[in-house]
């Protein structure tokens, strides 16, 4: 069972790293669906509350949280490996 967990952790870590290391976490382009939704939201907001920084900050926070989870998974993988010592 430990080997199965090691294999699952290794493949999950590899996939998560591919997601977090990509440049796709930047601001959405104006022509994408999310960019169009942000533009529509900006048009509906009153001037004092204008600004889409909360929506643009969310992908950065998600990326950092995913990276933290990957770090924890790597540590768990190291702990359950057969070469780890007590």
Phi and psi in radians as a Rosetta constraint file:
Dihedral C 1 N 2 CA 2 C 2 CIRCULARHARMONIC -1.120 0.35
Dihedral N 2 CA 2 C 2 N 3 CIRCULARHARMONIC -0.670 0.35
Dihedral C 2 N 3 CA 3 C 3 CIRCULARHARMONIC -1.139 0.35
Dihedral N 3 CA 3 C 3 N 4 CIRCULARHARMONIC -0.664 0.35
Dihedral C 3 N 4 CA 4 C 4 CIRCULARHARMONIC -1.110 0.35
Dihedral N 4 CA 4 C 4 N 5 CIRCULARHARMONIC -0.729 0.35
Dihedral C 4 N 5 CA 5 C 5 CIRCULARHARMONIC -1.146 0.35
Dihedral N 5 CA 5 C 5 N 6 CIRCULARHARMONIC -0.697 0.35
Dihedral C 5 N 6 CA 6 C 6 CIRCULARHARMONIC -1.071 0.35
Dihedral N 6 CA 6 C 6 N 7 CIRCULARHARMONIC -0.762 0.35
Dihedral C 6 N 7 CA 7 C 7 CIRCULARHARMONIC -1.123 0.35
Dihedral N 7 CA 7 C 7 N 8 CIRCULARHARMONIC -0.778 0.35
Dihedral C 7 N 8 CA 8 C 8 CIRCULARHARMONIC -1.068 0.35
Dihedral N 8 CA 8 C 8 N 9 CIRCULARHARMONIC -0.792 0.35
Dihedral C 8 N 9 CA 9 C 9 CIRCULARHARMONIC -1.092 0.35
Dihedral N 9 CA 9 C 9 N 10 CIRCULARHARMONIC -0.755 0.35
Dihedral C 9 N 10 CA 10 C 10 CIRCULARHARMONIC -1.093 0.35
Dihedral N 10 CA 10 C 10 N 11 CIRCULARHARMONIC -0.789 0.35
Dihedral C 10 N 11 CA 11 C 11 CIRCULARHARMONIC -1.217 0.35
Dihedral N 11 CA 11 C 11 N 12 CIRCULARHARMONIC -0.644 0.35
Dihedral C 11 N 12 CA 12 C 12 CIRCULARHARMONIC -1.168 0.35
Dihedral N 12 CA 12 C 12 N 13 CIRCULARHARMONIC -0.731 0.35
Dihedral C 12 N 13 CA 13 C 13 CIRCULARHARMONIC -1.069 0.35
Dihedral N 13 CA 13 C 13 N 14 CIRCULARHARMONIC -0.769 0.35
Dihedral C 13 N 14 CA 14 C 14 CIRCULARHARMONIC -1.077 0.35
Dihedral N 14 CA 14 C 14 N 15 CIRCULARHARMONIC -0.788 0.35
Dihedral C 14 N 15 CA 15 C 15 CIRCULARHARMONIC -1.144 0.35
Dihedral N 15 CA 15 C 15 N 16 CIRCULARHARMONIC -0.745 0.35
Dihedral C 15 N 16 CA 16 C 16 CIRCULARHARMONIC -1.130 0.35
Dihedral N 16 CA 16 C 16 N 17 CIRCULARHARMONIC -0.652 0.35
Dihedral C 16 N 17 CA 17 C 17 CIRCULARHARMONIC -1.120 0.35
Dihedral N 17 CA 17 C 17 N 18 CIRCULARHARMONIC -0.665 0.35
Dihedral C 17 N 18 CA 18 C 18 CIRCULARHARMONIC -1.080 0.35
Dihedral N 18 CA 18 C 18 N 19 CIRCULARHARMONIC -0.644 0.35
Dihedral C 18 N 19 CA 19 C 19 CIRCULARHARMONIC -1.265 0.35
Dihedral N 19 CA 19 C 19 N 20 CIRCULARHARMONIC -0.789 0.35
Dihedral C 19 N 20 CA 20 C 20 CIRCULARHARMONIC -1.354 0.35
Dihedral N 20 CA 20 C 20 N 21 CIRCULARHARMONIC -0.382 0.35
Dihedral C 20 N 21 CA 21 C 21 CIRCULARHARMONIC -1.582 0.35
Dihedral N 21 CA 21 C 21 N 22 CIRCULARHARMONIC -0.006 0.35
Dihedral C 21 N 22 CA 22 C 22 CIRCULARHARMONIC -1.437 0.35
Dihedral N 22 CA 22 C 22 N 23 CIRCULARHARMONIC 2.794 0.35
Dihedral C 22 N 23 CA 23 C 23 CIRCULARHARMONIC -1.563 0.35
Dihedral N 23 CA 23 C 23 N 24 CIRCULARHARMONIC 0.158 0.35
Dihedral C 23 N 24 CA 24 C 24 CIRCULARHARMONIC -1.289 0.35
Dihedral N 24 CA 24 C 24 N 25 CIRCULARHARMONIC -0.018 0.35
Dihedral C 24 N 25 CA 25 C 25 CIRCULARHARMONIC -1.546 0.35
Dihedral N 25 CA 25 C 25 N 26 CIRCULARHARMONIC 0.174 0.35
Dihedral C 25 N 26 CA 26 C 26 CIRCULARHARMONIC -1.385 0.35
Dihedral N 26 CA 26 C 26 N 27 CIRCULARHARMONIC 3.125 0.35
Dihedral C 26 N 27 CA 27 C 27 CIRCULARHARMONIC -1.001 0.35
Dihedral N 27 CA 27 C 27 N 28 CIRCULARHARMONIC 2.365 0.35
Dihedral C 27 N 28 CA 28 C 28 CIRCULARHARMONIC -1.128 0.35
Dihedral N 28 CA 28 C 28 N 29 CIRCULARHARMONIC 2.532 0.35
Dihedral C 28 N 29 CA 29 C 29 CIRCULARHARMONIC -1.276 0.35
Dihedral N 29 CA 29 C 29 N 30 CIRCULARHARMONIC 2.750 0.35
Dihedral C 29 N 30 CA 30 C 30 CIRCULARHARMONIC -1.142 0.35
Dihedral N 30 CA 30 C 30 N 31 CIRCULARHARMONIC -0.400 0.35
Dihedral C 30 N 31 CA 31 C 31 CIRCULARHARMONIC -1.594 0.35
Dihedral N 31 CA 31 C 31 N 32 CIRCULARHARMONIC -0.155 0.35
Dihedral C 31 N 32 CA 32 C 32 CIRCULARHARMONIC -1.379 0.35
Dihedral N 32 CA 32 C 32 N 33 CIRCULARHARMONIC 2.894 0.35
Dihedral C 32 N 33 CA 33 C 33 CIRCULARHARMONIC -1.085 0.35
Dihedral N 33 CA 33 C 33 N 34 CIRCULARHARMONIC -0.758 0.35
Dihedral C 33 N 34 CA 34 C 34 CIRCULARHARMONIC -1.185 0.35
Dihedral N 34 CA 34 C 34 N 35 CIRCULARHARMONIC -0.625 0.35
Dihedral C 34 N 35 CA 35 C 35 CIRCULARHARMONIC -1.135 0.35
Dihedral N 35 CA 35 C 35 N 36 CIRCULARHARMONIC -0.697 0.35
Dihedral C 35 N 36 CA 36 C 36 CIRCULARHARMONIC -1.145 0.35
Dihedral N 36 CA 36 C 36 N 37 CIRCULARHARMONIC -0.679 0.35
Dihedral C 36 N 37 CA 37 C 37 CIRCULARHARMONIC -1.129 0.35
Dihedral N 37 CA 37 C 37 N 38 CIRCULARHARMONIC -0.695 0.35
Dihedral C 37 N 38 CA 38 C 38 CIRCULARHARMONIC -1.128 0.35
Dihedral N 38 CA 38 C 38 N 39 CIRCULARHARMONIC -0.714 0.35
Dihedral C 38 N 39 CA 39 C 39 CIRCULARHARMONIC -1.101 0.35
Dihedral N 39 CA 39 C 39 N 40 CIRCULARHARMONIC -0.725 0.35
Dihedral C 39 N 40 CA 40 C 40 CIRCULARHARMONIC -1.119 0.35
Dihedral N 40 CA 40 C 40 N 41 CIRCULARHARMONIC -0.715 0.35
Dihedral C 40 N 41 CA 41 C 41 CIRCULARHARMONIC -1.100 0.35
Dihedral N 41 CA 41 C 41 N 42 CIRCULARHARMONIC -0.720 0.35
Dihedral C 41 N 42 CA 42 C 42 CIRCULARHARMONIC -1.099 0.35
Dihedral N 42 CA 42 C 42 N 43 CIRCULARHARMONIC -0.647 0.35
Dihedral C 42 N 43 CA 43 C 43 CIRCULARHARMONIC -1.180 0.35
Dihedral N 43 CA 43 C 43 N 44 CIRCULARHARMONIC -0.519 0.35
Dihedral C 43 N 44 CA 44 C 44 CIRCULARHARMONIC -1.471 0.35
Dihedral N 44 CA 44 C 44 N 45 CIRCULARHARMONIC -0.315 0.35
Dihedral C 44 N 45 CA 45 C 45 CIRCULARHARMONIC -1.415 0.35
Dihedral N 45 CA 45 C 45 N 46 CIRCULARHARMONIC 2.537 0.35
Dihedral C 45 N 46 CA 46 C 46 CIRCULARHARMONIC -1.207 0.35
Dihedral N 46 CA 46 C 46 N 47 CIRCULARHARMONIC 2.666 0.35
Dihedral C 46 N 47 CA 47 C 47 CIRCULARHARMONIC -0.945 0.35
Dihedral N 47 CA 47 C 47 N 48 CIRCULARHARMONIC -0.732 0.35
Dihedral C 47 N 48 CA 48 C 48 CIRCULARHARMONIC -1.140 0.35
Dihedral N 48 CA 48 C 48 N 49 CIRCULARHARMONIC -0.429 0.35
Dihedral C 48 N 49 CA 49 C 49 CIRCULARHARMONIC -1.772 0.35
Dihedral N 49 CA 49 C 49 N 50 CIRCULARHARMONIC 0.187 0.35
Dihedral C 49 N 50 CA 50 C 50 CIRCULARHARMONIC -1.164 0.35
Dihedral N 50 CA 50 C 50 N 51 CIRCULARHARMONIC 2.664 0.35
Dihedral C 50 N 51 CA 51 C 51 CIRCULARHARMONIC 2.204 0.35
Dihedral N 51 CA 51 C 51 N 52 CIRCULARHARMONIC 2.291 0.35
Dihedral C 51 N 52 CA 52 C 52 CIRCULARHARMONIC -1.854 0.35
Dihedral N 52 CA 52 C 52 N 53 CIRCULARHARMONIC 0.445 0.35
Dihedral C 52 N 53 CA 53 C 53 CIRCULARHARMONIC -1.049 0.35
Dihedral N 53 CA 53 C 53 N 54 CIRCULARHARMONIC -0.605 0.35
Dihedral C 53 N 54 CA 54 C 54 CIRCULARHARMONIC -1.104 0.35
Dihedral N 54 CA 54 C 54 N 55 CIRCULARHARMONIC -0.659 0.35
Dihedral C 54 N 55 CA 55 C 55 CIRCULARHARMONIC -1.287 0.35
Dihedral N 55 CA 55 C 55 N 56 CIRCULARHARMONIC -0.567 0.35
Dihedral C 55 N 56 CA 56 C 56 CIRCULARHARMONIC -1.395 0.35
Dihedral N 56 CA 56 C 56 N 57 CIRCULARHARMONIC -0.441 0.35
Dihedral C 56 N 57 CA 57 C 57 CIRCULARHARMONIC -1.379 0.35
Dihedral N 57 CA 57 C 57 N 58 CIRCULARHARMONIC -0.459 0.35
Dihedral C 57 N 58 CA 58 C 58 CIRCULARHARMONIC -1.006 0.35
Dihedral N 58 CA 58 C 58 N 59 CIRCULARHARMONIC -0.790 0.35
Dihedral C 58 N 59 CA 59 C 59 CIRCULARHARMONIC -1.082 0.35
Dihedral N 59 CA 59 C 59 N 60 CIRCULARHARMONIC -0.594 0.35
Dihedral C 59 N 60 CA 60 C 60 CIRCULARHARMONIC -1.165 0.35
Dihedral N 60 CA 60 C 60 N 61 CIRCULARHARMONIC -0.754 0.35
Dihedral C 60 N 61 CA 61 C 61 CIRCULARHARMONIC -1.122 0.35
Dihedral N 61 CA 61 C 61 N 62 CIRCULARHARMONIC -0.725 0.35
Dihedral C 61 N 62 CA 62 C 62 CIRCULARHARMONIC -1.097 0.35
Dihedral N 62 CA 62 C 62 N 63 CIRCULARHARMONIC -0.719 0.35
Dihedral C 62 N 63 CA 63 C 63 CIRCULARHARMONIC -1.108 0.35
Dihedral N 63 CA 63 C 63 N 64 CIRCULARHARMONIC -0.756 0.35
Dihedral C 63 N 64 CA 64 C 64 CIRCULARHARMONIC -1.139 0.35
Dihedral N 64 CA 64 C 64 N 65 CIRCULARHARMONIC -0.690 0.35
Dihedral C 64 N 65 CA 65 C 65 CIRCULARHARMONIC -1.139 0.35
Dihedral N 65 CA 65 C 65 N 66 CIRCULARHARMONIC -0.710 0.35
Dihedral C 65 N 66 CA 66 C 66 CIRCULARHARMONIC -1.163 0.35
Dihedral N 66 CA 66 C 66 N 67 CIRCULARHARMONIC -0.674 0.35
Dihedral C 66 N 67 CA 67 C 67 CIRCULARHARMONIC -1.124 0.35
Dihedral N 67 CA 67 C 67 N 68 CIRCULARHARMONIC -0.680 0.35
Dihedral C 67 N 68 CA 68 C 68 CIRCULARHARMONIC -1.112 0.35
Dihedral N 68 CA 68 C 68 N 69 CIRCULARHARMONIC -0.710 0.35
Dihedral C 68 N 69 CA 69 C 69 CIRCULARHARMONIC -1.125 0.35
Dihedral N 69 CA 69 C 69 N 70 CIRCULARHARMONIC -0.658 0.35
Dihedral C 69 N 70 CA 70 C 70 CIRCULARHARMONIC -1.120 0.35
Dihedral N 70 CA 70 C 70 N 71 CIRCULARHARMONIC -0.730 0.35
Dihedral C 70 N 71 CA 71 C 71 CIRCULARHARMONIC -1.074 0.35
Dihedral N 71 CA 71 C 71 N 72 CIRCULARHARMONIC -0.736 0.35
Dihedral C 71 N 72 CA 72 C 72 CIRCULARHARMONIC -1.143 0.35
Dihedral N 72 CA 72 C 72 N 73 CIRCULARHARMONIC -0.693 0.35
Dihedral C 72 N 73 CA 73 C 73 CIRCULARHARMONIC -1.132 0.35
Dihedral N 73 CA 73 C 73 N 74 CIRCULARHARMONIC -0.662 0.35
Dihedral C 73 N 74 CA 74 C 74 CIRCULARHARMONIC -1.123 0.35
Dihedral N 74 CA 74 C 74 N 75 CIRCULARHARMONIC -0.670 0.35
Dihedral C 74 N 75 CA 75 C 75 CIRCULARHARMONIC -1.194 0.35
Dihedral N 75 CA 75 C 75 N 76 CIRCULARHARMONIC -0.700 0.35
Dihedral C 75 N 76 CA 76 C 76 CIRCULARHARMONIC -1.124 0.35
Dihedral N 76 CA 76 C 76 N 77 CIRCULARHARMONIC -0.707 0.35
Dihedral C 76 N 77 CA 77 C 77 CIRCULARHARMONIC -1.051 0.35
Dihedral N 77 CA 77 C 77 N 78 CIRCULARHARMONIC -0.711 0.35
Dihedral C 77 N 78 CA 78 C 78 CIRCULARHARMONIC -1.186 0.35
Dihedral N 78 CA 78 C 78 N 79 CIRCULARHARMONIC -0.643 0.35
Dihedral C 78 N 79 CA 79 C 79 CIRCULARHARMONIC -1.205 0.35
Dihedral N 79 CA 79 C 79 N 80 CIRCULARHARMONIC -0.698 0.35
Dihedral C 79 N 80 CA 80 C 80 CIRCULARHARMONIC -1.546 0.35
Dihedral N 80 CA 80 C 80 N 81 CIRCULARHARMONIC 0.031 0.35
Dihedral C 80 N 81 CA 81 C 81 CIRCULARHARMONIC -1.221 0.35
Dihedral N 81 CA 81 C 81 N 82 CIRCULARHARMONIC 2.649 0.35
Dihedral C 81 N 82 CA 82 C 82 CIRCULARHARMONIC -1.253 0.35
Dihedral N 82 CA 82 C 82 N 83 CIRCULARHARMONIC -0.260 0.35
Dihedral C 82 N 83 CA 83 C 83 CIRCULARHARMONIC -1.606 0.35
Dihedral N 83 CA 83 C 83 N 84 CIRCULARHARMONIC -0.092 0.35
Dihedral C 83 N 84 CA 84 C 84 CIRCULARHARMONIC -1.254 0.35
Dihedral N 84 CA 84 C 84 N 85 CIRCULARHARMONIC 2.496 0.35
Dihedral C 84 N 85 CA 85 C 85 CIRCULARHARMONIC -1.797 0.35
Dihedral N 85 CA 85 C 85 N 86 CIRCULARHARMONIC 2.855 0.35
